[in-house]
Amino acid sequence: MLDETLVAAIRERYLSVQARIATAARAVGREPGSVQLVVVTKSQPLPVLQAALAAGVHVFGENYPEEAVTKIQDLGAENKVEWHMIGHVQSRKARLVAEHFALLHSLDSLKLARRLDRFSAETGRRLPVLLEFNVGGEESKFGWPARDVARWADLLPEIDQLLGLAHLDVRGVMTMPPFFTDAELSRPYFRRLRQLRDYLSVQFPQAAWQELSMGTSVDFQVAVQEGATLVRVGQAIVGPRPA
């Protein structure tokens, strides 16, 4: 049975975040519709997802493939949810991603790309993916190293190989900057990712580089101002994760 109080609370926060995205977009001359809001439901129980769905959310972002697949099955295909994988994917979980997700935000190695390509071929599809780059240089973060602009050329041989995989559809790039409580401190990292995307689009014009996945609950408005087309917002909409 739906918790109508929870539905109302999520709807209010969801609409508020959408309004803030629209304001940030218009402030830099962008159309609000150019930004897609991905609601992050990592570690949230099924009743929260059901309430979010009732509140109007239809794009969910998950971090763990096995947890997500259970939710996908529990919610049922009739709900027409679009599922995005936004967390690091271990190679042994690649098949789950290839079979169940509309978009992978966090493709971070050629090894994983090759496994995803093979499993996508077996399912008869091209898996849409974003390439994850570590623009902050943090050892705890995944992604191709991209802090040093002078070394971006070193990335090109692997990306060239990746773009040759027939069952992956590269659509853009993603990053997780260092965590700051002041959103303005994230701006240089978002700007660097946008510049990297522009650089890659010149080097590899055969691929589509239109998507920029960046920005979370604490800094999504700055991310939108810097060109984000996908923002990943969880707690600001569905509340804190259960302990």
C-alpha positions as CSV (number, residue, x, y, z in Angstrom):
1,M,0.0,0.0,0.0
2,L,1.4,3.4,-1.0
3,D,2.4,5.9,1.7
4,E,0.6,8.9,0.4
5,T,2.5,11.2,2.8
6,L,5.8,10.0,1.3
7,V,4.5,10.4,-2.2
8,A,3.5,14.0,-1.5
9,A,6.9,14.8,0.0
10,I,8.8,13.3,-2.8
11,R,6.6,15.0,-5.4
12,E,7.2,18.4,-3.7
13,R,11.0,17.9,-3.6
14,Y,11.1,16.5,-7.2
15,L,9.2,19.5,-8.6
16,S,11.5,21.8,-6.5
17,V,14.6,20.3,-8.0
18,Q,13.2,20.5,-11.5
19,A,12.4,24.2,-10.9
20,R,16.0,24.9,-9.7
21,I,17.3,23.1,-12.8
22,A,15.2,25.3,-15.0
23,T,16.3,28.4,-13.2
24,A,20.0,27.4,-13.6
25,A,19.6,26.6,-17.2
26,R,17.8,29.8,-18.1
27,A,20.5,31.8,-16.3
28,V,23.0,30.7,-18.9
29,G,20.7,30.8,-21.9
30,R,19.9,27.1,-22.0
31,E,16.6,25.4,-22.4
32,P,15.5,23.6,-19.2
33,G,14.4,20.6,-21.3
34,S,18.0,20.0,-22.3
35,V,18.7,18.7,-18.8
36,Q,17.5,15.2,-17.7
37,L,17.0,14.6,-14.0
38,V,18.1,11.1,-12.9
39,V,16.7,10.3,-9.4
40,V,19.3,8.3,-7.5
41,T,17.7,5.4,-5.5
42,K,20.8,3.6,-4.3
43,S,20.1,1.7,-1.1
44,Q,16.5,2.9,-1.0
45,P,13.9,0.3,-0.2
46,L,11.2,-0.7,-2.6
47,P,8.4,1.4,-1.0
48,V,10.5,4.6,-1.6
49,L,10.8,3.7,-5.3
50,Q,7.1,3.0,-5.5
51,A,6.3,6.4,-3.9
52,A,8.8,8.1,-6.3
53,L,7.1,6.4,-9.2
54,A,3.7,7.6,-8.0
55,A,5.2,11.1,-7.5
56,G,6.1,11.3,-11.2
57,V,9.6,10.0,-11.3
58,H,10.4,7.7,-14.2
59,V,14.2,7.8,-14.5
60,F,16.0,6.0,-11.7
61,G,19.8,5.8,-11.1
62,E,21.3,2.9,-9.3
63,N,24.9,2.1,-8.1
64,Y,24.8,-1.7,-7.6
65,P,23.7,-4.0,-10.4
66,E,22.4,-6.8,-8.3
67,E,20.4,-4.5,-6.0
68,A,19.0,-2.7,-9.1
69,V,18.0,-5.8,-10.9
70,T,15.9,-6.9,-7.9
71,K,14.2,-3.6,-7.9
72,I,13.6,-3.8,-11.6
73,Q,11.9,-7.1,-11.2
74,D,9.9,-6.0,-8.2
75,L,8.6,-2.9,-9.8
76,G,7.7,-4.8,-13.0
77,A,8.1,-3.9,-16.7
78,E,4.6,-2.4,-16.9
79,N,5.8,0.7,-15.0
80,K,8.0,1.9,-17.9
81,V,10.9,3.0,-15.7
82,E,14.1,4.0,-17.4
83,W,17.0,2.6,-15.4
84,H,20.5,4.1,-15.4
85,M,23.6,2.5,-13.9
86,I,25.6,5.3,-12.4
87,G,28.1,3.5,-10.1
88,H,31.3,1.6,-10.7
89,V,30.7,-1.7,-12.4
90,Q,32.8,-4.8,-11.6
91,S,33.7,-6.8,-14.7
92,R,31.8,-9.8,-13.3
93,K,28.6,-7.7,-13.2
94,A,28.8,-6.6,-16.8
95,R,26.2,-9.0,-18.0
96,L,23.6,-7.5,-15.7
97,V,24.3,-4.0,-16.9
98,A,24.2,-5.1,-20.6
99,E,20.8,-6.8,-20.1
100,H,18.9,-4.4,-17.9
101,F,19.9,-0.8,-18.2
102,A,19.0,2.0,-20.6
103,L,22.3,3.9,-20.0
104,L,25.6,3.3,-18.2
105,H,27.1,6.5,-16.9
106,S,30.3,5.0,-15.5
107,L,32.2,3.1,-18.2
108,D,35.7,3.4,-16.8
109,S,38.0,1.0,-18.5
110,L,38.7,-0.7,-21.9
111,K,38.5,-4.1,-20.1
112,L,34.9,-3.4,-18.9
113,A,34.0,-2.0,-22.3
114,R,35.0,-5.3,-24.0
115,R,32.9,-7.4,-21.7
116,L,29.9,-5.1,-22.1
117,D,30.3,-5.2,-25.8
118,R,30.3,-9.0,-25.8
119,F,27.3,-9.3,-23.5
120,S,25.4,-6.6,-25.5
121,A,26.1,-8.6,-28.7
122,E,24.6,-11.7,-27.1
123,T,21.4,-9.7,-26.2
124,G,21.2,-8.2,-29.7
125,R,21.5,-4.6,-28.6
126,R,23.9,-1.6,-28.6
127,L,24.3,-0.4,-25.0
128,P,24.4,3.4,-24.6
129,V,27.3,4.4,-22.4
130,L,29.1,7.4,-21.1
131,L,32.9,7.4,-20.4
132,E,33.9,8.2,-16.8
133,F,36.8,10.5,-16.3
134,N,38.6,11.4,-13.1
135,V,39.1,15.1,-13.4
136,G,40.1,15.6,-9.8
137,G,43.0,13.2,-9.6
138,E,41.6,11.5,-6.5
139,E,42.9,7.9,-6.0
140,S,39.6,6.9,-4.5
141,K,37.7,7.7,-7.7
142,F,37.3,5.6,-10.8
143,G,37.6,6.7,-14.4
144,W,40.3,7.5,-16.9
145,P,42.8,10.1,-15.4
146,A,42.0,13.5,-16.8
147,R,43.2,16.1,-14.3
148,D,46.2,17.1,-16.4
149,V,45.1,18.7,-19.6
150,A,48.6,18.3,-21.1
151,R,48.1,14.5,-20.9
152,W,44.7,14.2,-22.5
153,A,46.4,13.0,-25.7
154,D,47.5,9.9,-23.8
155,L,43.9,8.9,-23.5
156,L,43.2,8.8,-27.2
157,P,44.6,5.3,-28.1
158,E,42.3,3.5,-25.6
159,I,39.3,5.6,-26.5
160,D,39.9,4.9,-30.2
161,Q,39.8,1.1,-29.5
162,L,36.7,1.5,-27.4
163,L,34.9,3.4,-30.2
164,G,35.5,0.4,-32.4
165,L,33.4,-1.9,-30.3
166,A,30.2,-2.5,-32.4
167,H,27.8,-3.0,-29.5
168,L,28.5,0.0,-27.4
169,D,27.0,3.4,-28.3
170,V,29.2,6.1,-26.7
171,R,27.1,9.2,-26.0
172,G,29.2,11.4,-23.8
173,V,31.2,11.7,-20.6
174,M,30.7,11.6,-16.8
175,T,32.6,12.6,-13.7
176,M,32.4,12.7,-9.9
177,P,34.4,15.7,-8.7
178,P,35.9,15.9,-5.2
179,F,33.2,16.5,-2.6
180,F,32.7,20.0,-1.4
181,T,29.9,21.5,0.7
182,D,30.3,24.7,-1.3
183,A,29.0,24.0,-4.8
184,E,31.1,26.7,-6.4
185,L,34.2,24.7,-5.6
186,S,32.9,22.0,-8.0
187,R,32.7,24.4,-10.9
188,P,36.3,24.1,-12.2
189,Y,35.9,20.3,-12.4
190,F,32.6,20.5,-14.3
191,R,34.2,23.0,-16.7
192,R,37.2,20.7,-17.2
193,L,34.9,17.8,-18.1
194,R,33.1,20.0,-20.6
195,Q,36.4,21.0,-22.1
196,L,37.4,17.4,-22.3
197,R,34.2,16.5,-24.0
198,D,34.8,19.2,-26.6
199,Y,38.4,18.0,-27.1
200,L,37.2,14.4,-27.7
201,S,34.5,15.5,-30.1
202,V,37.2,17.1,-32.3
203,Q,39.4,14.0,-32.0
204,F,36.6,11.5,-32.7
205,P,33.9,13.3,-34.7
206,Q,32.4,9.9,-35.7
207,A,31.0,9.5,-32.1
208,A,28.2,11.4,-30.4
209,W,29.5,13.4,-27.4
210,Q,26.3,15.3,-26.5
211,E,25.9,14.0,-23.0
212,L,27.5,15.5,-19.9
213,S,26.6,13.6,-16.7
214,M,27.7,15.7,-13.7
215,G,26.2,17.2,-10.6
216,T,24.5,15.7,-7.5
217,S,22.3,16.9,-4.7
218,V,24.9,19.4,-3.5
219,D,26.0,21.0,-6.8
220,F,23.6,20.2,-9.6
221,Q,22.7,23.9,-10.3
222,V,26.4,24.7,-10.9
223,A,26.7,21.6,-13.1
224,V,23.7,22.8,-15.2
225,Q,25.3,26.2,-15.6
226,E,28.5,24.4,-16.8
227,G,26.6,22.4,-19.4
228,A,25.3,19.2,-17.7
229,T,22.7,17.3,-19.7
230,L,22.2,14.7,-17.0
231,V,22.2,15.4,-13.2
232,R,22.1,12.7,-10.6
233,V,20.1,13.8,-7.6
234,G,19.1,11.4,-4.8
235,Q,18.8,12.6,-1.2
236,A,17.4,16.0,-2.2
237,I,14.4,14.2,-3.7
238,V,13.9,10.8,-1.9
239,G,15.5,11.7,1.4
240,P,18.5,10.2,3.2
241,R,19.4,6.6,2.7
242,P,18.4,4.2,5.5
243,A,21.2,3.4,7.9
